[in-house]
Amino acid sequence: METDMAITNISELEFAVFCIENIAIRLRVNAGRVYRALEDSHILHGYIVPEYDALHTQSKDYIVDDILLVMQERGVEI
């Protein structure tokens, strides 16, 4: 089961920003809306941060597609 994890270093912070910005670009929405959706749904601290070690080694498209799939599975809309 996923647990919410705090961002503990600059690499995780940069990765979180990277994810938010690239999802916003893909969806053509404001990054603030993406941040709020990921925060409110616990995807940011319950999926992106805990899975940082595995996700950050993937391509940008893979990361964005993966997070969008998680959002879809959880019914998160932006």
N, C-alpha and C positions, 0 to 999 in steps of 0.2 A: 504494500500500500504506500502511496506517495505521501510524503510529509512536506510541509512548507519549510523551506530552507532560506536563510538570509544570504544575501550576497556578501561574501567574505573577503574578496580581493578585487583588484582592478581588472584582472582578466575576465572574471565573471561579470563585472559591471559592463565592461566594453562589449562582451558577448550579448548581454541582455539588450543593450542599446542597439547593437547590430541587428538582432532579431526584430525588435520593435520597428526600427526604421525600414527594414527590408519587407516586412509584412505590410507596413503602411504603403510603401511604394507599389507592391504587388496589388493591393486592394484599392489603391488610389484614394486613400483617406488620410486624415491627419494622424500623425504619430501619437498624439495625446489620446485619441480615441482607442488606438490599439493598446497603448499602455494601460488605460483604464479597464479595457475588456480583459486583458491578460491578468491584471491585478485582481479584479473582482471575481474572476473565475478560478483563481488560484493556480493558473497555468504558469505564471511567471515564477513564483516561488515553490510551486508544487510539481512542476515538470521541467521547465527550462533550466533553472539553477541546479536542481538535483542531477539532471542529465547532461550538464555542461561537459564533463569529460568525454562522453561519447559524441554528443552533438557537434562540438566545435571542430571535430576532425572531418566533418562532412562538407560537401559543397554548399554554397549559398542556396541554390535551388532546392536541394534535398532538405535543408534546415527549414526553409520557409514552407515547403510542401508538408513536411512532417508536423510542424506546429499548426498549420491550417487544418490538417486532418484531425489533430487533437481537439482543436476548437470546434470543428464540425461534430465530432463524436460527443462532445459535451454540450452541444447546442448553443455555443457562443456565437453571437452575431454582432457585427460592427456596422 
